[in-house]
């Protein structure tokens, strides 16, 4: 972990371990009364008391998952119900109730089994209130300290059930179990169970801060239903139960849709209500959150990519979403070397990790292991403080702020931290930019001892590669160009040479890195590899190898891969970074680059990247080692919404250069220009075909009736996909340029060149 102290944005500025008898009894009594009253009087006592506006409720389904969202002026929560469907993999899709809160990245889960032991026989669902018609109502009980907040609803079991695994505390703990089956006895042993003898049962857990208690309770609400305890297992008869999920922890200040969006984008609130409500659910006064439910906290890369893609509609200025995101990034920079934080650990899990390290502290912890995140920061700062008409007037107000600091320490200005970050980038990239320095050894590689370092951050995401394609060929030069732009604008007055230094280095990185990752496979070899890939995996779809009419070109995911691979020969979508972030001027290289991207989008999977469900982010058909790149793998032959968004915006950006007074040479090559337009249109065709899932973090597919249909990743894998992901919501801003729909036909001078299929 870095040396960053506790952040003022994390609501952890609370006294630690207040153990007085009076405090403990007061908290216990308040919690008991809140739970009891809620059980007796639900839903009449659970109105959003004291709120000046109506609560926000919406539901998003991605079966077998149904997601219910509730927020008001007191708190925000997400409830996810999972119930097996016919055809579900019953070892993966088990009955479950999960509640997640952005505050503290907190959550609880209840995993159910049928008492008869027959997998798939138990169905769970939420039942709307007969009084209000709502699936969820708020829990709010004021106390002398933080109020008890949460949600209440009614859950139905079609047959007798038992709650075998309850988990209460941090989303990090929930993910450890859902993704790896891991439970920490130090956490689970602090659970407490209460059977009231009247059919009602409560499970609660005091947090490691000795202040917060999280509670899950069940009370019968239908005739004949009853819950009871049997050796720490809650048993339910068939029927309907009121559940209450609550905790007493400081809450975040949510930004409403009208606060998240620019005035000119307010029409989206009515036109795209689910997406704008989702964006609001992930937007707070002190940070943006990555995704619901698994990543309800700060993630640096996710925030920056999202803001760059949402820049045309994201609110700017004091109290805005854009500024909240920028300040969150600056606040979490490592003050020892300028690294930008990838992720934060907060809430109960932070207290637990601190305790494991021998510290009595609720202070957040930060993760700096990624090698891509640093480069995004100057790109974002240039976008906000130079290109944004509101942001350019906020430079002093933001950068003169100082970080939160412990008593007796002095804070560091955000300007100094931005300078430290730029200095780190210049130092990191200097060896490759030096005279005769353009060798593989000077490229950016993953940190020693780390298996991940950029967005493909699963254990197999880079095929074991150590030198990632996107970081070296796109992010490094783009970050350097942004530093030059900031330096030109006077952001680094103590470093007068930085503008020239950064610009010269950027040009070298832009022009001299692609060659290291280039893959070219002769036609006959390519056909054989694709045929073998399909046959060895017993795929039900055709190989399409007959469509390969020439050598296949793409850029590998990384260098120095597992099994002694010099290049990880996985065709991929990471071209999008270079298209989106750079204006390359090496004409020969640019023409070849846009041409191969277009070829691989126009080619159907497994020859290329395109399926009916979208572009797969990885196509392993051209490599011998395909392990870790299947349709159930997090970075395998799956579709990520934000990669579709960035590729669409990136291709539009490159095509837009053709309208300039001095356009790139590929614009004058009609065969390439038309091909890129066709690829843009093909991409948008599949995007529009999958509108229903575009806000998801990612999705996979099944091949049925001659087509690839999108399905949730969680149907095949214990790793689920978030129903709402910040960077997938960028389609609110990234829209199809209708001008290109018929442009290829016009350029060709004849009908029928562009065919939608």
N, C-alpha and C positions, 0 to 999 in steps of 0.2 A: 504494500500500500504506500501511497505517497504521503507527503508531509502536510497535506491540507488539513487545517483544523475544522472544527465543527462549523457547518454552514448556517447562516441566519435564515436560509430558505427552507430548512428541514423541520421546523417545529419541534426540535429536540432540546430547546433551551429550558429544560425542566430540572428541578432539583432531583438528584439521584437517590433512590433507596430511602424514601421517607418511611421509617418503620415505627413511628409512634403508635401506641395502642389506639389512641383516639382516631388517628387517620385511618388505620386499618378497619376499625369498627364502623366508622362513618361510611367508608367506601362499600363495605359489605352490606350494611343496612340499605344504602341507596340502591345498590345493585339488586338486592333481594326484592325491595319494594317495586323497582322498575320492572323486574321480570314478572313478579306476581300480578301487578296491575295490568301489564300488557297481556298476560295470559287470560285474566278474567274479563277484561273489557275490550279486547281487540275487536274491531279496529277503531272504536270510538275515541280512545285516548291517544291515538297515534297520529293525529293531524300534525301538519308542519307548523307547529305553534311559533308565532313570532315572525314568520316569513311574510314579506310584503308582496311576493309574487307566487303564483301557483307552482307546484312541483313539476318537474319534467319526468315523464314516463315514456318509455318506448321499448319495443320488443324486436329482437333480431333472431331469426331462425336459420340454422344451418344443420339440419337434422343429421344425426340424433341429438344435437345440442339446441336448446332454446335459451336465449339470453334475455334477461329482463333488466332494464336499467331504471334506476330511481335516483333523483337528486333534488335537493331543495337548498335553502340557505344555510342549513346546518351540516349536511353531509351529502356524500354521493356513494352509491353502491351498485354493484352488478351481481345479479343472481343467475347462475347457470344450472339448468337441469339437464341431465343426460339420462336417456332411457333407451335400452336396446330396441332396434327395429328388426323386422324379418330380414335375414341375410347379414346382420351385424356379426363381426368377429367377437364372440362373447367373452373371450379372455381379455379383450381390450375395452370394448364398450360395455361397461357395467353401470348399474344404476347409481346415480350420484347427485347430491345437492352441494353446490359450491357458492359461497358468497365472497366477493372481493371488494375491498375498499382502497381507493387511492391513498388515503391517509396512512402513512407508514408502510405502504405496499403490503397491506394486511389482508388476511383472509381466513376462512374456515371451510372445511369440507366434511361431508358425511358420506361415506361409502356404504351402500346397502347391499344385502344379499337376500334372496328368497329363503324363507325358513324351510321350504321343502327341498332345498339344495339343487333344484333344477335351473340351470343357467338359462337366462332368457325369459323365464316365466314371470319375473317381477317387473312391472311397469310403474314408473313414478311420474307425477306431473303436478304442476301448480294448478290450483282451482281459484277462479276469480271470486272475490267477495260478493256474497249475495246482497250486501248493504251498499257497497261503493262501486261494485263492478270492476274493481282493480285487482290485479294479481299481487301487488305489493303496496304496503302502507309503511310510513316511517315509524321508527321508534325514536322518541326524544324525551329524555328526562333530565332536567337540570340538576346539578349537584353543586357543592361548594367549590369544586375544581372543574375539570373538563366534564361536560355533560355526557350522559350515556346516549349514544346514537346507534342507529342500525335500521334494519328492515324487518317487516313481519309479513307473513303470507300463509297460505294454506297448501299443504302438500298431501297428495293422495297416493295410497298404495293399493294396487288391484288385488293383492294377496298378502298374506302375513309376511313380514319382513324383519330383518334385524340390521342394526347399525353396527358394523363390525370394526370399522376404522374411522374414528373421528380425528381430525387434525385442526387445531386452533392456534393462530398466531400470525406467521408471516407467509406471504405468497412464495417466498423462497423455500420454505418448508414444504408447502403444498406441491411445488414443482419437483422437489427432490423425490417425493413419493410418486406423483403421477408420471414422471418421466424416467425414473430409475428404480422405483420400488423401495426407496431408502427412507427409513424413519430413524430419528435420533431418540434414543431412550431418554436422554437428558431432557428432551422436550416433552415426549409422550408421557413420561412418568409424572409430570406436573398436572395432568388432566384430573379433574374432579368430577364425580358422578353423583347425582341426587335423584332419588326416587321418592316422590311425594305421596305415593300410595293411593292417588286418585286418578291414575292413568296418565299423569304428567311426569316428565323426566327432563332434567337439565344436565348438560355437560358444560363445564367452564374451565378456564385455565388462566391463572395469574401469570402475567408476563414477567420476564426477567428484570424489568425495571422496578418491580414491587409496587407499582402504582396502577397499572392498567390490568383490567380483567376482561377477557373476551368470553361471551356466553352464547350457547346455542340451546334453546329449549323447545320442547314439543308438548302440546296439550291436545287432547282429543276434541274434535269439533263435529264428529258425526256419530250417530247412534251405534253403539257396540264397539267403537274404536277405543283402544287403550294401549298405553306404552308402559313398559316395566323394565327394570334392570335385572340382568343375570350375569354376574361376574364381569362387570365393565362392558357388557354388550347390551345395547338397548333393543328390546324386542317390541314389535308393533303388530297388533292385529290389523287385518285389512280395514281400510277406512281413510278418513281425512283428518289431518292434524294441523293445528296452528303451530307455526314455527316462528321463533323470534331469534334473530342474530344481531348481537350488539356488542359494543365495547366503549370504554371511556378513554378516548385518545384524542389529542388535538387534530382538528380537521383542516383541510386546505380550503382556500378561497377559489371557487370555480369561476371561470369566465363563461358568461352566457354566449350563445351563438352571435348575438348582435355585438358583443365585445370582442369576439375572436375575429370577425370578418371586417373588412373595410366597408365603408358606407355603400360603395358602388357594388359590393357583392352581397348585399342584404337580400336580394331576390332569391339567393340560394336557400335561404331559410325556409321559404315556402316551396321552392322547386325541388330541393333535395333534403327533406326534413330529417331522415334517418342519418344521413351522412353529416349534416351540420350539427345535429345533436351529439353524434359520436365524437366529432371534433371538439365540441364543447366539453364533453366528458373527459377528454384527455388534455384539456387546457386549463391551467391554473395561474394564479397571479405571480407565482415564483418559479414555475417551470412547466414544460410540456412533458407529457407521459408517452411512453412508446406504444403501449397496446393493452387492450382489455381482453382477458383477465391476467395473462401471464407476466406482463411487463408494465405494471401500473406504477412506474417510477421513471426517473431520469435515465435516459440513454443518450450519450452525446452524439454518436453517429446518426441515430434515428432522428433526433431533433434537427440536426443541421441539414440532412438530406430533405426532410419534410419541409423545412422553412424555405429552402432554395426552390423546391417545386411548387410550394404554395405562395410564393412571394407576391404574386399578382392580386391575391385576395386576402392575405393575412394582415390583420390590423397592425398599425405601427404607431409609435409614440409612447408617451408615459402611460403605464398601466395596460399596454397592449400585449397581445399574444407574441408578436415578433420580439418585443423587448424582453418579455419574460423568458423566452428561450435563450436570447443572447446573454442576459445576465446570469442565468443558471449555468451556462457554459463557462463564463469568465470566473464565476464564484468558485468553481470546482477545479480550476487549473492547479496543477502541482507547482507550488511556489519554489521548489528546488530546481526544476529544470524546464518548466513551461509545458509539460505534457497536459493534454486535454483529457479529462476523465471520460472513460467509456461508460461506466455504470456506477450507481451508488447503491450501497447497502444501508437501509434505514430501519427504523422501527424495532420490533422485537428481535429480528435476526441480527441487527447491528449490536444490540445489547448482549446477545448471546455470544457473538464472535469476540466482542471486547472481553467478556467474562472468560472465554476460552484462552485469551491472551493474557489473563491476569489483571485486567482493567475493570474498574467499576465505572462504567460510562455508557450513556445512551448515544454518544456521538456517532454520526454516520461514518462509513468507510467508503473509500473510492478505489476503483479499479483502473489501472493505467496500462494494461498489457497490450492494448491494440496498437498497431503501427500505422493505421490509416487515419485515425480520428484527428490527430494534430493538423493534418493538411486541410481539413474542411474548415477549420476556424477562420483563417484569413480570408478564405473565399466568402464565407458568410458575413464577416465584418465588412468586407468591401461592398457586398450587396446591400447591407443595411445602411452603413454610414456614408456611402458614396452614391450608390445608384438609387436608393429609396428616397423620394422627395421629402418624406417626413423624417426618416432616420438621419439624413444628413444634417438636420438641425438639432440632433440629440447627442452629438458626439461628446461634448463636454459634460452634459448632464449624466451620461452613462459612464464614461471612462474615468471621470474623476471620483467615482464612488470607490469605496474601499471594502475589502472583504470582511466578513465576520471574523472575529478573533476572540480568543480566550482572554480572560481578565489578566492584565499585566503584559499582554502582547500588543503589538501594533499591527494594524491591518495593512494590506498591500493594495495599491490602486489597481483598478481593472486595466488602466492604460499600461502600467508596468507589467502586468501579467500577459497582455496581448503582445507586448514587446518581447517578453521572455519566450513566448511561443514562436514568434517569428525568428528569433535568434536560434532556437533549437532546429527549426526547419532548415535554415541556411547552413547550419553546421552539419546536419545530417546529410544534406544533399551535396555538400561541397566536394567530397572525393570523386564522385562520378562526373561532376561538372568541370573538374580540373583538367589541365592539359594531359592528353593521353590517359585519362581516367575512365574512359567508357568501356569498362570491363565488368563481367558478371559479379566479380567480388565486391564491387562498389555499389551494387544495387541494394535496395532496401529489403531487408529480410525480417522474418519473424524474430521476436526476442528469444534468446537462449532459454530453453526449458519450457517454452510455450508452443502448443500445437495449433493455436489460432492467432489471428492478428488483424483480420479485416472482416467484412460483412458475412462471409461464408464461415461463420465461427462455430460450426460443429466439428467434431473430432476428425471427420473424413471430408469436410467441405472443400478442402484444397487438394485432396488426393495425396496428402502427406507433404505437399510442396512447402518450401521454405521462403520462396521469393515470389510474392503475389503479383499477378498481372495488372490488376486495377491500380494498385498503389504506385507502382513504378511508371506505368505508361500514361496515367491520367491524373491521379491525385497529386503526385509530387510536382509535375509541371504546373498544374492549375494552382496549387498552393503558392508556388513561387511567383507566378504572374500576379496573384492577388497581393502578395507582399510588395511587389513593385508598384502596384496601383496605390496601395495604402501609403507607401513611402513617398510617392509623387504628391500625394495630398497632404503631406506633412505629419503623418502619424508617428514617425520615428525621427524626431529632430536631432537626436544625439547620434544618429547613424546616417550620415549624408551619402554614403556609398551604397546603401542597401538597395535603392531603386535599380541602379545599373547592375549590381551584383546579382540580384534576384532575377532580373529580366534575362541576363545572359545565361544564367544557370537554367532557367525555365526552358529556354530555346533548346539547349542541349538535351535536357531530359525529354522534351517533346519529340525531338527528331531522332534520338539515338537509342531509345529503349524498346521500341516495338520489335526490332529485329531479333531480340533475344527470345521472344515468345512465339515467333512465327512458326506455324505448322503447315506443311504442304504434303498432301498424300496423293500419289498418282491414282488415276481413275480406276484402274483394275484392282489395285490394292484397296481402295476405298470401297468398291463394290463388295469385295470379299469380306472386309471387316464388318460392314453393315449386315450382310447376309448371316455371318457367323454370330453377330450380336443378337439378332432376332431368333435364330434357331437354337442357340445355346440357352436362351432364357425362356424358350417355349412361348414366346409372345403370340397372341392371336391375330396380330395385325401384319400386313405385308411389309417387307423390308424397303420397298420403293427404290431399291438399288439401281433399277433400270433407268431411273431419272438422272443418275450421275453421268454426265456427258463429258466431264473434264476433270482435271485435278481438283481436289477439295482443299480449300484454304480457310484457316481460322487461326486464332491466337490462343495458346494454351493457358490454362488457369494459373499455373505457377511453374517455377523451375525447382529442380532438385526434389522431385517427388519420391514417394515410397517405392520400394522395389527397384531402386536405382534408376528411376525415370529422369532423364535430363530435363524433359518438358512433360508436364502433366497434360496429356493430349485429350482434354475434355473440351469439346465445343461448348461455348457458353454465351451468356448474354452480357458479360461485363464490358463489351464494346460500348455500352450505353454511357459509361462514365466519360469516355473520351469524346463521344459525340456531344454530350451535354455540356461539358466543362471547357472544351478547347476549341480554338480557331486555328487549326494546323495550317502551316504555310508551305511545308514540303509537298509540292504538288504531286509528284509521282507516288509518294507514300500515302497521301490523303486519298487519291483516286483509288488506289488498291484497297485501302482500308474501308472506305464506304462501300466499295463494290463487293467485298467479301461479306460484310455485314448484311447487305441486301440479299446476296445469294443464300445465306444461311437462314434468313427469315422467310424467303420465298420457297425454300425447300422444305417438304414435309418431314416431320420426325419419323424415323430415326436418321434420315439423311441429313436433315437440318434441324431447326429448332421448333417449328410450328406444329401445334396440334389444335384441334377444335377447342380445347380448354385454355389455350394461350401458348406463349413461348416457354418451353422448359428451360430452366436456368442452367441445366447441365445436360449434355448429350454425350454419354460415354461410348458411343458406338465405334469410335476410332481408336480406342485404347484397349490394351490387353487386360488391364486391371479395372474392373467395373464395380468392385465391392464398395459399398457406401454411396452408390449413385443410382439407387432404385427409386421407384415411385413412392416408397414409404420412408425415404430418407429426407431429412430436413433440407438438405441442399442437393438433392438428387434430381431425378427427372420429374420435378414438380414446378409449379408456376407461382411466382411471387408477384403480387400486385404492383409494388413500387418499381420493380424492374421493367414491367410493361410501361409504367408511367414515364420513367426516365428515358427508356428507349424511344418512346413516342415523342417526347419533348426534344430529345437529342437529335433524332432524325429531322424533326421540324426545324431545329436550329441550323443544322447543316444545309438543308434545302433553302432556308431563308437567306443564307449567304449568297445563293445564286441570284438574288434580287439586288445585290450590291453593285456599285458602279464598276468595281474590279472583282468579279466573282472568281472563285477557285476554278481550276481547269476542269475538274470533273463535271462542272455545270455545262461546259462546252462539248463534252463527250456525250452525245445524245443517248448512246446505249447505256452508259452508266447512270446518267441523270434520270432517265426514264425508269431504270431498274430500281433506283433508290426511292422514287415516288411510288412505284408499285409495291415495294416493301413496306413503305409507310402506310399505304392503303390496306395492304394485307394485314398488317399489325392491327390497325384500327378495326378491321372487320372482326377479328377474333376478340378484341377488347370489347366491342359492342355486343358480341354474342355472349359474353360472360359478365354482363352488367350486374347480375344478382350477387356475384361473389367478389367484386372488385375491391371492396373495403376490407376483405379478409387479409390476414397476414400472408397466407399462402394457401394453396390448395393442390390436390393431386387429381388423379383421373382414373377412370375405368374405361376399358375398350369394349363397347357393346353396340351391336347393330351397325358395325362399320364406322363408328366414330368414337372420339375420345370425349367422354363426358366428365365434367368437374365434379369432384366429391371432396368432403373434408379430409384433411390429412389424418385427423383423429379416428377415422374409420379403419385405418391401416396401421397406425403407429400410436404408441403411448405418448408421443410428443404431439400435443394439440396445436392447432392454429388459432390465433386470436380472431374473434369475430370482427373486431375493429382495431385496425393498426394505423398509427399516426401517418406513416409514409404511404400507406395504401389509400388514405383519404385524399391524397394529392390529386385524384381525378376530379375533385371539385374545381381545381384550377387548370388542370391539363385537359384540354378539349381538342377534338379533331378539327384540323384546319380543312374546312370544306373546300377551300380553293384547290387542294391537291386531288380531290376525288376524281376529277376529269382532266387533270393537268397532263398526265402522261399521254392520254389520247390526243390532246391538242398538240403536244410537242412532237408526237410521232407523225402527225399529218395523215393518219389513217385510222379508221375505226377498228376496235376490237383488240388493240394491243394489251390493254389492261383488262383482265377478265376477273371478276369477283367469283370466287368459288367457295 
